[in-house]
Amino acid sequence: MPRWVANAVSGCYRLTRSQHSRRIQFLEKGRPRSPVEREAPISDATRTLFVPKTKQDYGDNPIDVRETDTYVTEYVRGFVEKWDELIDWSQRAKSEGRFFIDVLKARNKKSVLDVATGTGFHSVQLLKAGFDVTSVDGSAEMLAKAFENGCQHHVVLKTTHADWRWLNKGVKGKFDAIICLGNSFTHLFDENDRRRALAEFYAALKHDGILILDQRNYDRILDEGFASKHKYYYCGDQVVAEPVHVDEGLARFEYVFPDGSRHNLNMFPLRKNYTRKLLRQAGFQQIHSYGDFQEEGEETDPDFFIHVAEKSYGTN
Ligand SMILES: C[S@@+](CC[C@H](N)C(=O)[O-])C[C@H]1O[C@@H](n2cnc3c(N)ncnc32)[C@H](O)[C@@H]1O
């Protein structure tokens, strides 16, 4: 008899022989397993519980789906695996250049909270540039992919699974900067959620911290229809990304991949001045909006806006 079983039954001398053997059988059930036994296959029941969905499901009327929580089920495994085809890391790195690094360095920022990590593009770029990055996302599926991408780029991501609306419950400490990039803020459908998320971002920043938040040029999409130079952000030329429905409360995009697979995202079309107003009302004192990485006014018809919002009144 192994010593741990003997020790466990040592107080049982008053038991009958059959009681004794039943007790040993009971204890055997809880004994430590050998590595081989521990690697037993996962049952189907467990698999369904823990392995995420692979198909998006918007129900019978997809354009009715306008809830903030939708993002969690939109980034299903099949889509996440293809996301990097859509954004093409090397093209994106070329088109963005040093923009974010320069904005952060010019303000002497060192610790960065990437609240919309996605598959990790900006977390990896900033880690490589020497910033202290913490990577957050509300989609566990995205974070897993980001961590894997980090390993491939020889960096280890510090990841935290958290929703922006409760950010400071999951993330401790204050940061020099927060980035919310890749048109992510558009996932919030309810104005209260937008205000809550911005208040959480504001609270997670040091007294002179900055928030860098970007968005599609929805004004143009709403007022003139969709056109994209496809030069920034979603640079993969193999993927067609276009809106299939647009109104003041919804921009539903469809992404068609080279293998014919299709995925969608339902997003709230943020007007530029509305986002700026929300940032100001959240407490940010200075807001500088760039168009496609150019100074305001230099790019008249950008695909994307990048807002740099500062807590302090200081210099720009
Ligand atoms: C469009 S992806 C962009 C990812 C990445 N920043 C990029 O540029 O490739 C948006 C990301 O924001 C995350 N997200 C959306 N709403 C969120 C929320 N309320 N809380 C936390 N993460 C959220 C999604 O899970 C997704 O990974």
The ligand as an SDF file (V2000), in Angstrom:
LIG
                    3D

 27 29  0  0  0  0  0  0  0  0999 V2000
  -11.7070   45.6660  -34.1130 C   0  0  0  0  0  0  0  0  0  0  0  0
  -10.8550   44.7270  -32.9110 S   0  0  0  0  0  0  0  0  0  0  0  0
   -9.3490   45.6510  -32.9190 C   0  0  0  0  0  0  0  0  0  0  0  0
   -8.2010   44.9650  -32.3580 C   0  0  0  0  0  0  0  0  0  0  0  0
   -6.8430   45.6510  -32.4510 C   0  0  0  0  0  0  0  0  0  0  0  0
   -6.7590   46.8440  -31.6520 N   0  0  0  0  0  0  0  0  0  0  0  0
   -6.4540   45.9750  -33.8660 C   0  0  0  0  0  0  0  0  0  0  0  0
   -6.3220   47.1480  -34.1850 O   0  0  0  0  0  0  0  0  0  0  0  0
   -6.2460   45.0500  -34.6510 O   0  0  0  0  0  0  0  0  0  0  0  0
  -11.7170   45.2850  -31.4650 C   0  0  0  0  0  0  0  0  0  0  0  0
  -11.2960   44.6080  -30.1880 C   0  0  0  0  0  0  0  0  0  0  0  0
  -11.9230   45.2870  -29.1000 O   0  0  0  0  0  0  0  0  0  0  0  0
  -12.4140   44.3290  -28.1720 C   0  0  0  0  0  0  0  0  0  0  0  0
  -13.5660   44.8970  -27.4620 N   0  0  0  0  0  0  0  0  0  0  0  0
  -14.7030   45.3860  -27.9970 C   0  0  0  0  0  0  0  0  0  0  0  0
  -15.5270   45.8380  -27.0360 N   0  0  0  0  0  0  0  0  0  0  0  0
  -14.9140   45.6180  -25.8520 C   0  0  0  0  0  0  0  0  0  0  0  0
  -15.2650   45.8620  -24.4860 C   0  0  0  0  0  0  0  0  0  0  0  0
  -16.4480   46.3990  -24.1570 N   0  0  0  0  0  0  0  0  0  0  0  0
  -14.3810   45.5340  -23.5270 N   0  0  0  0  0  0  0  0  0  0  0  0
  -13.1930   44.9650  -23.8530 C   0  0  0  0  0  0  0  0  0  0  0  0
  -12.7950   44.6980  -25.1300 N   0  0  0  0  0  0  0  0  0  0  0  0
  -13.6500   45.0200  -26.1210 C   0  0  0  0  0  0  0  0  0  0  0  0
  -12.8010   43.1350  -29.0310 C   0  0  0  0  0  0  0  0  0  0  0  0
  -12.8480   41.9430  -28.3070 O   0  0  0  0  0  0  0  0  0  0  0  0
  -11.7000   43.1620  -30.1110 C   0  0  0  0  0  0  0  0  0  0  0  0
  -10.6120   42.3650  -29.7880 O   0  0  0  0  0  0  0  0  0  0  0  0
  1  2  1  0
  2  3  1  0
  2 10  1  0
  3  4  1  0
  4  5  1  0
  5  6  1  0
  5  7  1  0
  7  8  2  0
  7  9  1  0
 10 11  1  0
 11 12  1  0
 11 26  1  0
 12 13  1  0
 13 14  1  0
 13 24  1  0
 14 15  1  0
 14 23  1  0
 15 16  2  0
 16 17  1  0
 17 18  1  0
 17 23  2  0
 18 19  1  0
 18 20  2  0
 20 21  1  0
 21 22  2  0
 22 23  1  0
 24 25  1  0
 24 26  1  0
 26 27  1  0
M  CHG  2   2   1   9  -1
M  END
$$$$
